[in-house]
């Protein structure tokens, strides 16, 4: 088949070679993948039970359901996200986010050597990248050239993916005897496939390089990344499908649609949905979300292409597109809300993270798209030509939404809570209260009290955790027991007594109050309410 000439083919291959050389050069500068001085353990290390093992301070490895304190790092049970060597890996049922990012996995988060590996009973799953506090720092003043390049490649990748899949879907929506529309669609689809191959290569290369930065083991570790981890398998599937797209392009329309489904399916398998519960529902919603987004993006670009070449055909296609786009946008809203409900601990979380703020901005843009789409559909029903201003507005909104997608898919949707640390000084008593890690799930409390040496230890201490959100039944009496405290904290003329709790569970996110009651040997009672927020 003569597709748009040998010159176009040669130009495409030359562009691909230049881009690959650029990637290799920039990546070699930005990401020294192997470092002999690196003390970071292999992120692919696995215990004999098949569970990724976390290195401890003495060099031993722990895996499974354990919580381990290693050097200045901590292994915490629960669904925590962890920082590993300025980077995090997410595994198991979770999304892996890395560029100085996160490995999350199963029921555990492991912090070791200023970092964490989270693993479930199966494997770890490094996935879509997050960095810089899960990339909560969106201040461009803190970005360097590498950050800008990284985000630019993410945006290009998502734009190319949605365009390629969407245009391949639209072959099934245009009759074969409509030569004008199919000719424009064919040219745009083929170009989008070329662009997607380049974008996918850049995306996978730059993300895998960041993920493997500082790891030892050579090619074997890279092989394991792409064969034994879900994120690597997903990336590999995307690359294979990108190349197979040219074969699908020459085959019947149903094959093109199947290719688009496989591509969106591969992408949905490495997103935030993997960190959600129920995981299957979240992945299915994400899959449908991507399909609808691709239909809208591909159809809108095809409409713009027809409008530029043949206005009458643009008017005819607008009748088909506006109806499909309306249904697709409705499904996008429903699936987007569903995914957000699954991912977020509560709607208030939207106000505490950059992910939430960007989602809010995206929602506003989608509402604007619905308004513009309604105007386009109204003109199409009247057999009127789509106005240039409306097409420009729709494509501009589409571009802004894709930019947001490229940014917030690299961020964690869940706010990162901080441990509670409170200290009170007084003339006759000092005390310190700590609650760690302050998350939904298991937590632990410690209370240290300093009384004058003549008085000795308190007569009693009490701890009550209660909801500040007026939730009935959300009050817990937490027993505290003395423990042998090895830490060095002293005040001249005072005696310290340290208490700790067993692990207790905070079931719901929200505002809470820790009520401390300390009774001195003389019978004086001190009560202090310490408010804190739990995510």
C-alpha positions as CSV (number, residue, x, y, z in Angstrom):
1,X,0.0,0.0,0.0
2,X,1.4,3.4,-0.9
3,X,0.9,5.3,2.2
4,X,2.2,8.8,1.9
5,X,5.3,8.2,0.0
6,X,8.8,7.0,0.5
7,X,10.0,10.4,1.5
8,X,7.6,10.5,4.4
9,X,8.8,7.1,5.5
10,X,12.5,8.2,5.3
11,X,11.7,11.4,7.2
12,X,9.9,9.5,9.9
13,X,12.8,7.0,10.4
14,X,15.4,9.9,10.4
15,X,13.3,11.7,13.0
16,X,13.1,8.5,15.1
17,X,16.9,8.1,15.0
18,X,17.5,11.8,16.0
19,X,15.0,11.5,18.8
20,X,16.6,8.3,20.1
21,X,20.0,9.9,20.0
22,X,18.6,12.9,22.0
23,X,17.0,10.6,24.5
24,X,20.3,8.7,25.0
25,X,22.3,11.8,25.4
26,X,19.9,13.6,27.8
27,X,19.4,10.4,29.8
28,X,23.1,9.7,30.1
29,X,23.5,13.2,31.5
30,X,20.5,13.2,33.8
31,X,20.4,9.6,35.0
32,X,23.7,7.8,35.7
33,X,22.0,4.4,36.0
34,X,24.9,2.6,37.5
35,X,27.0,4.0,40.3
36,X,29.8,2.0,42.0
37,X,29.5,4.3,45.0
38,X,25.8,3.7,45.3
39,X,24.7,2.1,48.5
40,X,21.2,1.5,47.3
41,X,20.2,-2.1,47.4
42,X,18.6,-3.7,44.4
43,X,14.9,-2.9,44.2
44,X,14.4,-6.3,42.6
45,X,15.8,-8.3,45.5
46,X,13.4,-11.1,46.4
47,X,13.3,-13.4,49.4
48,X,13.2,-17.2,49.2
49,X,9.4,-17.0,49.6
50,X,9.2,-14.9,46.5
51,X,8.4,-11.7,48.4
52,X,10.7,-8.6,47.8
53,X,13.0,-8.3,50.8
54,X,13.8,-5.1,52.6
55,X,17.5,-4.6,53.7
56,X,18.0,-3.9,57.4
57,X,20.9,-2.1,59.1
58,X,22.9,-5.3,59.7
59,X,22.5,-6.5,56.1
60,X,19.8,-9.1,56.7
61,X,16.5,-9.0,54.8
62,X,12.9,-9.0,56.0
63,X,9.8,-9.8,53.9
64,X,6.1,-10.5,54.3
65,X,3.9,-8.9,56.9
66,X,6.7,-7.4,59.1
67,X,7.4,-3.9,60.2
68,X,11.1,-3.2,60.4
69,X,13.1,-0.3,61.6
70,X,16.3,0.1,59.5
71,X,18.9,2.7,60.2
72,X,17.1,6.0,59.8
73,X,14.2,4.3,58.0
74,X,11.1,2.4,59.0
75,X,9.1,-0.5,57.7
76,X,5.5,0.3,58.4
77,X,2.6,-2.0,58.0
78,X,-0.5,-0.5,56.4
79,X,-1.0,1.2,53.0
80,X,1.7,3.8,53.4
81,X,3.8,5.3,50.6
82,X,7.5,5.4,51.1
83,X,10.5,7.3,50.0
84,X,13.5,5.4,48.6
85,X,16.8,7.0,47.9
86,X,14.9,10.1,46.9
87,X,12.6,7.7,45.1
88,X,9.7,5.4,45.7
89,X,8.7,2.1,44.2
90,X,5.1,0.9,44.4
91,X,4.3,-2.7,44.1
92,X,1.6,-5.4,44.4
93,X,-1.8,-3.9,44.0
94,X,-0.5,-0.4,43.9
95,X,0.8,2.3,41.6
96,X,4.5,2.7,41.4
97,X,5.6,6.2,41.3
98,X,9.2,7.1,40.8
99,X,11.4,10.1,39.8
100,X,12.8,10.4,43.2
101,X,9.4,8.5,43.7
102,X,7.7,5.5,45.4
103,X,7.4,1.8,45.5
104,X,4.1,0.8,47.2
105,X,3.1,-2.7,47.6
106,X,0.5,-4.9,49.2
107,X,0.0,-4.4,52.9
108,X,3.4,-2.9,53.6
109,X,5.6,0.1,53.2
110,X,9.3,-0.3,53.9
111,X,11.5,2.6,54.7
112,X,15.2,1.7,54.5
113,X,18.3,3.9,54.2
114,X,16.2,7.0,53.7
115,X,13.8,5.1,51.6
116,X,11.0,2.5,51.4
117,X,10.1,-0.6,49.5
118,X,6.5,-1.7,49.8
119,X,5.7,-5.3,48.9
120,X,2.8,-7.7,49.0
121,X,2.8,-11.5,49.0
122,X,3.6,-11.6,45.3
123,X,5.8,-8.9,43.8
124,X,6.5,-5.3,43.8
125,X,5.0,-3.1,41.1
126,X,6.9,0.1,40.2
127,X,4.6,2.1,38.2
128,X,3.8,5.7,37.1
129,X,6.2,8.1,38.5
130,X,6.0,10.5,41.3
131,X,8.8,12.4,43.0
132,X,9.6,15.4,45.0
133,X,7.2,14.6,47.9
134,X,5.3,12.4,45.4
135,X,5.6,15.5,43.2
136,X,3.5,17.5,45.5
137,X,5.9,20.3,44.8
138,X,4.5,21.9,41.7
139,X,6.4,25.1,42.1
140,X,8.1,25.6,38.8
141,X,10.8,27.5,40.6
142,X,11.9,24.2,42.1
143,X,12.0,22.4,38.7
144,X,15.2,21.9,36.7
145,X,15.6,21.1,33.0
146,X,15.2,17.4,33.7
147,X,11.8,17.9,35.4
148,X,10.5,20.0,32.5
149,X,11.7,17.4,30.0
150,X,10.2,14.6,32.0
151,X,6.8,16.2,32.2
152,X,6.9,17.3,28.6
153,X,7.5,13.7,27.5
154,X,4.6,12.5,29.7
155,X,2.3,15.1,28.1
156,X,3.4,14.1,24.6
157,X,3.0,10.5,25.4
158,X,-0.6,10.8,26.7
159,X,-1.5,13.0,23.7
160,X,0.0,10.6,21.3
161,X,-1.6,7.5,22.9
162,X,-5.1,9.0,23.0
163,X,-4.8,10.3,19.5
164,X,-3.5,7.1,18.0
165,X,-6.1,4.9,19.8
166,X,-8.9,7.3,19.1
167,X,-8.3,7.6,15.3
168,X,-8.0,3.8,15.0
169,X,-11.4,3.6,16.8
170,X,-12.9,6.0,14.3
171,X,-12.3,3.8,11.3
172,X,-15.2,1.7,12.5
173,X,-17.4,4.8,12.6
174,X,-16.9,6.0,9.0
175,X,-18.3,4.2,6.0
176,X,-15.9,2.8,3.5
177,X,-17.5,4.6,0.6
178,X,-16.8,8.0,2.3
179,X,-13.5,8.4,0.6
180,X,-12.9,12.0,1.7
181,X,-13.3,11.3,5.4
182,X,-11.4,8.0,5.3
183,X,-8.5,9.6,3.3
184,X,-8.1,12.3,5.9
185,X,-8.5,9.8,8.7
186,X,-5.9,7.5,7.1
187,X,-3.3,10.2,6.8
188,X,-3.9,11.4,10.4
189,X,-3.9,7.9,11.8
190,X,-0.7,6.9,10.1
191,X,1.0,10.0,11.3
192,X,-0.3,9.5,14.8
193,X,1.1,5.9,14.8
194,X,4.5,7.3,13.9
195,X,4.3,9.9,16.6
196,X,3.1,7.3,19.2
197,X,6.1,5.0,18.5
198,X,8.5,7.9,19.2
199,X,6.5,9.1,22.2
200,X,6.3,5.6,23.7
201,X,10.0,5.0,23.3
202,X,10.8,8.3,25.0
203,X,8.3,7.7,27.8
204,X,9.4,4.1,28.6
205,X,13.1,4.9,28.3
206,X,13.1,8.0,30.5
207,X,10.8,6.4,33.1
208,X,12.7,3.1,33.3
209,X,16.0,5.0,33.5
210,X,14.7,6.9,36.5
211,X,13.3,3.9,38.1
212,X,16.6,1.9,37.8
213,X,18.8,4.9,38.7
214,X,21.5,3.8,41.2
215,X,20.7,0.1,40.9
216,X,23.4,-2.5,40.4
217,X,23.1,-5.8,38.5
218,X,23.5,-4.6,34.9
219,X,21.3,-6.0,32.2
220,X,19.8,-8.7,34.4
221,X,18.1,-6.1,36.6
222,X,16.7,-4.4,33.5
223,X,15.4,-7.8,32.2
224,X,13.7,-8.4,35.5
225,X,12.1,-5.0,35.4
226,X,10.4,-5.7,32.1
227,X,9.6,-9.3,32.7
228,X,8.8,-9.7,36.4
229,X,7.1,-6.5,37.4
230,X,3.6,-5.3,36.3
231,X,4.8,-1.9,35.4
232,X,7.6,-3.3,33.2
233,X,5.3,-5.7,31.6
234,X,2.8,-2.9,30.9
235,X,5.5,-0.8,29.3
236,X,6.7,-3.7,27.2
237,X,3.2,-4.3,26.0
238,X,2.8,-0.6,25.1
239,X,6.0,-0.7,23.0
240,X,5.0,-3.9,21.2
241,X,1.5,-2.6,20.5
242,X,3.0,0.7,19.2
243,X,5.0,-1.3,16.6
244,X,2.1,-3.6,15.8
245,X,-0.1,-0.5,15.1
246,X,1.3,-0.3,11.6
247,X,0.3,-3.8,10.9
248,X,-3.2,-3.2,12.4
249,X,-3.5,-0.1,10.2
250,X,-3.4,-2.3,7.0
251,X,-6.0,-4.8,8.4
252,X,-9.8,-4.5,8.5
253,X,-11.4,-1.9,10.7
254,X,-12.4,-4.3,13.5
255,X,-8.7,-5.2,14.0
256,X,-7.9,-1.5,14.3
257,X,-10.5,-1.2,17.0
258,X,-9.1,-4.2,18.8
259,X,-5.6,-2.7,18.7
260,X,-7.0,0.5,20.3
261,X,-8.7,-1.6,23.0
262,X,-5.5,-3.5,23.7
263,X,-3.5,-0.3,23.9
264,X,-5.8,1.4,26.3
265,X,-6.0,-1.8,28.3
266,X,-2.2,-2.0,28.6
267,X,-2.1,1.7,29.8
268,X,-4.9,1.1,32.4
269,X,-2.9,-1.7,33.9
270,X,-0.2,0.6,35.3
271,X,-2.1,3.6,36.6
272,X,-3.4,4.8,40.0
273,X,-6.1,2.2,39.7
274,X,-3.7,-0.6,40.7
275,X,-3.3,1.1,44.1
276,X,-7.1,1.1,44.7
277,X,-9.5,-1.3,46.4
278,X,-11.4,-2.9,44.8
279,X,-8.7,-3.1,42.3
280,X,-10.7,-4.8,39.5
281,X,-13.4,-2.2,39.5
282,X,-10.9,0.6,39.5
283,X,-9.0,-0.9,36.6
284,X,-12.2,-1.4,34.6
285,X,-13.3,2.2,35.2
286,X,-9.9,3.4,34.2
287,X,-10.1,1.3,31.0
288,X,-13.5,2.7,30.0
289,X,-12.2,6.2,30.9
290,X,-9.3,5.9,28.5
291,X,-11.5,4.5,25.7
292,X,-13.9,7.4,26.0
293,X,-11.1,9.9,26.2
294,X,-9.5,8.4,23.1
295,X,-12.8,8.6,21.2
296,X,-13.2,12.3,22.1
297,X,-9.6,13.2,21.3
298,X,-9.4,11.3,18.1
299,X,-12.8,12.5,16.8
300,X,-12.1,16.1,17.6
301,X,-8.8,16.1,15.8
302,X,-10.4,14.4,12.8
303,X,-13.1,17.0,12.8
304,X,-10.5,19.8,12.9
305,X,-8.6,18.1,10.0
306,X,-11.8,17.8,7.9
307,X,-12.7,21.4,8.6
308,X,-9.3,22.5,7.3
309,X,-9.6,20.4,4.2
310,X,-13.2,20.1,3.3
311,X,-15.8,22.1,5.2
312,X,-18.8,20.2,3.9
313,X,-17.3,16.9,5.0
314,X,-16.6,18.5,8.4
315,X,-20.3,19.4,8.7
316,X,-21.3,15.8,7.9
317,X,-18.8,14.3,10.3
318,X,-19.9,16.7,13.0
319,X,-23.3,15.1,13.1
320,X,-21.7,11.7,14.0
321,X,-19.0,13.1,16.2
322,X,-21.1,15.3,18.4
323,X,-23.4,12.5,19.3
324,X,-20.5,10.1,20.1
325,X,-18.6,12.9,21.9
326,X,-21.6,13.7,24.1
327,X,-21.9,10.0,25.2
328,X,-18.2,9.7,25.7
329,X,-18.0,12.8,27.8
330,X,-20.9,11.6,30.0
331,X,-19.1,8.3,30.5
332,X,-15.9,10.2,31.2
333,X,-17.6,12.1,34.0
334,X,-19.2,8.9,35.5
335,X,-16.0,6.9,35.4
336,X,-13.9,9.8,36.6
337,X,-16.2,10.3,39.6
338,X,-16.1,6.5,40.3
339,X,-12.3,6.4,40.2
340,X,-12.0,9.4,42.5
341,X,-14.4,7.8,45.0
342,X,-12.3,4.7,45.0
343,X,-8.9,6.5,45.3
344,X,-9.7,9.3,47.7
345,X,-10.2,8.7,51.5
346,X,-12.7,11.6,51.3
347,X,-13.7,14.5,49.1
348,X,-11.9,16.9,51.5
349,X,-8.7,15.4,50.3
350,X,-9.1,17.4,47.1
351,X,-8.1,20.5,49.0
352,X,-4.9,19.0,50.5
353,X,-2.9,17.7,47.5
354,X,-1.8,19.0,44.1
355,X,-3.5,16.0,42.6
356,X,-6.8,17.2,44.0
357,X,-6.3,20.7,42.9
358,X,-5.4,19.6,39.3
359,X,-8.5,17.3,39.3
360,X,-10.6,20.2,40.3
361,X,-9.1,22.3,37.5
362,X,-9.7,19.4,35.1
363,X,-13.3,19.2,36.2
364,X,-13.8,22.9,35.4
365,X,-12.3,22.3,32.0
366,X,-14.6,19.3,31.3
367,X,-17.6,21.4,32.2
368,X,-16.4,24.0,29.7
369,X,-16.0,21.2,27.1
370,X,-19.6,20.1,27.8
371,X,-20.8,23.6,27.1
372,X,-18.8,23.9,23.9
373,X,-19.8,20.4,22.8
374,X,-23.5,21.3,23.3
375,X,-23.1,24.3,21.0
376,X,-21.4,22.2,18.4
377,X,-24.1,19.6,18.6
378,X,-26.8,22.2,18.3
379,X,-25.3,23.5,15.1
380,X,-24.8,19.9,13.8
381,X,-28.5,19.2,14.4
382,X,-29.4,22.2,12.4
383,X,-27.1,21.0,9.6
384,X,-24.9,24.1,10.1
385,X,-21.1,24.1,9.7
386,X,-19.1,24.0,13.0
387,X,-17.7,27.4,13.8
388,X,-14.0,27.9,13.8
389,X,-14.2,29.6,17.2
390,X,-15.9,26.6,18.7
391,X,-13.5,24.1,17.2
392,X,-10.6,26.2,18.5
393,X,-12.1,26.4,22.0
394,X,-12.7,22.7,22.0
395,X,-9.2,21.7,20.9
396,X,-7.7,24.3,23.3
397,X,-9.6,22.8,26.2
398,X,-8.6,19.3,25.1
399,X,-4.9,20.4,25.1
400,X,-5.2,21.8,28.6
401,X,-6.9,18.7,29.9
402,X,-4.1,16.5,28.4
403,X,-1.5,18.7,30.1
404,X,-3.2,18.2,33.4
405,X,-3.3,14.4,32.8
406,X,0.4,14.4,32.1
407,X,1.0,16.1,35.4
408,X,-1.4,14.6,37.9
409,X,-1.0,11.0,36.8
410,X,2.5,11.4,38.3
411,X,1.1,12.5,41.7
412,X,-0.4,10.7,44.6
413,X,-4.1,11.3,45.1
414,X,-3.9,10.6,48.8
415,X,-2.6,13.3,51.2
416,X,0.5,12.4,53.0
417,X,-0.1,12.5,56.8
418,X,2.6,13.5,59.3
419,X,3.2,11.9,62.6
420,X,1.8,13.8,65.6
421,X,4.5,15.3,67.8
422,X,3.6,17.5,70.8
423,X,5.7,18.8,73.6
424,X,4.6,20.9,76.6
425,X,7.0,22.6,79.0
426,X,5.9,23.7,82.5
427,X,7.3,24.7,85.9
428,X,6.3,21.4,87.6
429,X,5.8,19.1,84.7
430,X,6.9,18.5,81.1
431,X,5.4,16.0,78.7
432,X,5.8,14.8,75.1
433,X,3.1,13.0,73.1
434,X,3.8,11.2,69.8
435,X,1.4,9.3,67.5
436,X,3.0,7.5,64.5
437,X,2.6,7.1,61.6
438,X,-0.8,8.9,61.9
439,X,-2.5,7.1,59.1
440,X,-5.8,5.2,58.5
441,X,-4.9,1.8,59.9
442,X,-2.5,0.8,62.6
443,X,-0.9,3.5,64.8
444,X,1.1,3.6,68.0
445,X,1.2,6.3,70.7
446,X,4.0,7.2,73.2
447,X,3.8,9.6,76.2
448,X,6.8,10.8,78.1
449,X,6.3,12.7,81.4
450,X,8.9,14.6,83.4
451,X,8.1,15.3,87.1
452,X,10.3,16.7,89.8
453,X,12.6,14.1,91.2
454,X,10.9,14.4,94.6
455,X,7.6,13.3,93.1
456,X,8.8,10.5,90.9
457,X,6.4,8.8,88.4
458,X,2.8,10.0,87.7
459,X,0.1,8.3,89.7
460,X,-1.7,7.5,86.4
461,X,-1.9,8.5,82.7
462,X,-4.8,8.1,80.3
463,X,-5.2,8.5,76.6
464,X,-8.4,8.9,74.7
465,X,-8.6,9.3,70.9
466,X,-11.9,10.7,69.8
467,X,-13.3,12.1,66.5
468,X,-13.6,15.8,66.1
469,X,-16.1,15.4,63.3
470,X,-19.0,14.4,65.5
471,X,-18.9,10.8,64.4
472,X,-20.9,8.7,66.8
473,X,-19.0,5.9,68.4
474,X,-15.6,7.2,67.3
475,X,-14.0,7.4,70.8
476,X,-11.2,5.0,71.8
477,X,-9.7,4.5,75.2
478,X,-6.0,3.6,74.5
479,X,-4.2,1.8,77.4
480,X,-0.7,3.0,78.1
481,X,2.0,1.0,79.8
482,X,5.5,1.9,81.0
483,X,8.4,0.8,78.9
484,X,12.2,0.9,79.1
485,X,13.0,4.0,77.2
486,X,16.6,4.0,75.9
487,X,16.4,7.5,74.4
488,X,18.5,10.3,75.9
489,X,16.2,13.1,76.9
490,X,16.6,14.7,80.3
491,X,15.8,17.9,82.2
492,X,17.8,18.7,85.3
493,X,15.9,18.1,88.5
494,X,13.2,16.0,86.7
495,X,12.6,12.3,86.4
496,X,11.2,10.9,83.2
497,X,8.6,8.1,82.9
498,X,7.8,6.8,79.4
499,X,4.6,5.0,78.3
500,X,3.6,3.4,75.1
501,X,0.5,1.8,73.6
502,X,0.0,-1.4,71.7
503,X,-0.8,-0.8,68.1
504,X,-4.4,0.4,67.6
505,X,-6.4,1.1,64.5
506,X,-7.9,4.4,63.3
507,X,-10.6,3.3,60.9
508,X,-11.6,6.5,59.2
509,X,-9.8,9.6,57.9
510,X,-10.8,13.0,59.4
511,X,-10.2,15.3,62.3
512,X,-9.3,13.7,65.6
513,X,-8.4,14.8,69.1
514,X,-5.9,13.0,71.4
515,X,-7.0,13.7,75.0
516,X,-4.2,13.2,77.5
517,X,-4.8,13.0,81.3
518,X,-1.9,13.0,83.7
519,X,-2.4,12.6,87.4
520,X,0.6,13.5,89.6
521,X,1.5,11.7,92.9
522,X,0.1,14.7,94.7
523,X,-3.3,14.3,93.0
524,X,-3.0,17.2,90.5
525,X,-4.7,16.4,87.2
526,X,-3.5,17.8,83.9
527,X,-5.8,17.4,80.8
528,X,-4.6,18.4,77.4
529,X,-6.5,18.1,74.0
530,X,-4.2,17.7,71.0
531,X,-6.0,18.0,67.7
532,X,-4.6,16.3,64.6
533,X,-5.8,15.3,61.1
534,X,-5.6,11.8,59.8
535,X,-5.7,10.8,56.1
